[in-house]
Amino acid sequence: MQRNITLDFIRGLAVLGILLLNIYGFGLPSAAYLNPAWQGVPPGREIWTWATLDLLAQIKFLTLFALLFGAGLQMLLPRGKRWLQSRLTWLAIFGFIHAVFFWEGDILLDYGIVGLIARRMIRDVPSTRSLFNTGVMLYLVGVAVLVVFSMISSGEANSSWLPGIADLQYESFWKLAGGWEAVQNRLDHLSSSLLALGAQYGWQLAGLMMIGSALMRNGWLKGEFSARHYRRTAWLLIGIAFLIQIPGIFLQWYLRWDFRWTGFLLQVPRDLAAPLQAIGYAALCFGYWPLLAKLKITRAICCVGRMALTNYLLQTLICTTLFYRFGWFMQLDRLQLLAIVPAVWAINILFSLCWLRLFRQGPMEWLWRQLTRLAAGKPADSSRAG
């Protein structure tokens, strides 16, 4: 199967973009991920850093990656049920190992579990429009659950939103010390994440996968529409997404990130806007591809996209080393943490360029493929084994 270079580029952007928010998951306490006021009202530069990333990046690249994952499921359907189930099961196993022994912010397990469910829906829905509409409906169910949570919540912030000194000291202890204490805490976090997946996030993730699959079916994610269409779509969707999010960002600041409102209800504008903005980002890439294709950095980012799994895990190895082995955890503010991101990106890019000069696949991609073949045999459509 001939590779779609533009999709490799978009996937590479998604993997690199995810680090813009994950860096806070590595370098700050878990409460700080959504709440910049975890230590009280933050200084001005913290607020501007948070607001900018909330508008441009928060869940946008995860959403883009989920759309591409769904598109990939659509492309892989001809390889057969057994092969695809084995592939997704191994992804879930990788995610479990990653979440328990390396970093509690893993997304691979979620993608493996939800992918096993979404695969069947993608296969069984014959109409592209029905597939798209079903994906939108499932995503909106997940958003509605947030509203329900806001209604039934007591409104009182707990330690996951406003940690005390003892909570911060303990989190710092187990992350820096590692060992069995860290494994136990990651298992606790994993159980909470799986509950959230079943109750709320899983609906959104399944919906995004189905939307991505529909966009692949109708040729939109294959670049089969005009450049003018993609450019107009991009600016329209991104503009609408900004209009939806900016009031929510302002209200979070105005209310000083009060958990009663910010914990659930004011997350809704961001979640509503994320698919529009992510599709807008993809449309920008297709619309301006003739210009992007001439840039050397584009080829480098394509290489990152071809090794998406490897690079995602490489980011974990780099960041856990910096923050937990070298003791940088809770030593830097948001803007300082953001300054580390380009250095990690450079490692991702250089490693990908060097590796793909020697091999056709990234190391984790190769392992994933070999384990899938071992479990399921050759794909039904072996001509698509590229």
C-alpha positions, 0 to 999 in steps of 0.5 A: 500500500502506497503511503500517503505522505500528507497523512504522515506529515499530519500524524507527525504534527500530531505526535509532536503537538501532543508534547506541548501539553504532555510536558506539563504532565511530566514536569508538574503535579497532576493537578496542574494539567487542567488547573493553572491555579493549583498553587493559588492565582498564577502570575501573568506569564503563567496565565498567558501561557496556559491560555495560549496553549488551551486555545491552540493545543489542549486536546487538539492534537490528541483529537487529530491523532484520534481522527487519524487513528480512525482513518487508519482503522478504515484503511486496515479493514481489508487485512481481516478481523483476526489481524486487526484484533491482534494489532489492537490487542497488542497496542493495548498491551503496549499501553498497559506496560507504558501506563504501569511501568513508565508514565501514568499519562498513557493514551495507547491503552485507551486507543487499543480498547476503544479501537477494538469496539470502533473497528466493528462499528466502522466495518458494519456501517455501510453508509459513509454519511451514517458513519460520520453522523454516528461518530458525531452523535457518540462524541456529543454523548461524551460532551453531554456526560461532562455536563451531567458530571457538572450537575451532580458534582458537589462543587468542592475541589478535592486534592486532584484539583487543589493538592495540599502540601502533603499531597504534593510531597507524596507525589514528588516522592513516588515519582522521583523514587520510582519502584513499587510505590510508583507502580502502585500509584500508576495502577491507581491512576490507571483504574481511575482512567479506565473508569473515565474511559467507560463513563465519558472519554470513551464515547468521544474517542470512539466518535472521533475514530468513526469521524476519521474513518468516514473522512477517509472513506469519502476521500477527504483525508486522502486529499481528493478535494481541491486546495481551495476547499481545504483552505476555506474549510480550515479557516472557517473551522478554526475561526468557529473553534476560536469563537467557541473557546475564547469565552470559556477560557475567559470565564475560567480566568475570571472565576479563578479556576473555581472547581464548581465551574471549571472542573467540568462545565467550562471544559465543554467549550474546549471539547466542542471546539476540538474536532472542528479545530483538529479537522481545520489543522488537517485541512491547512496541511492539505490546502497548503501542501504544495508549499509545505512539500518544498520545505526540508522540515516537512520531510523530517516531520513526515519521518516522525509520523511514520514512526509515531508509536516509537516517537511517542514512547521516546518522548516518555523516555526522554521526559521521565529521565529529565524530570524523575531521574534528574530531579527536574520535577516541579522545578520549572514553571509552564513557560520554562517547561515549554522551552524544553519542548523544541529540544525533545522535538529535535531528538524525535526528528533526528532519530527518525531521519537517521533510523529511516535511512537504514530501516523501513519502519521504526523499532516499535512499529516493527515489533508491533507488526511482528507480534501481530503476525505471530498472533494472527498470521499474514493479513487477509490482503497481503498486498497491503502489507507495506 
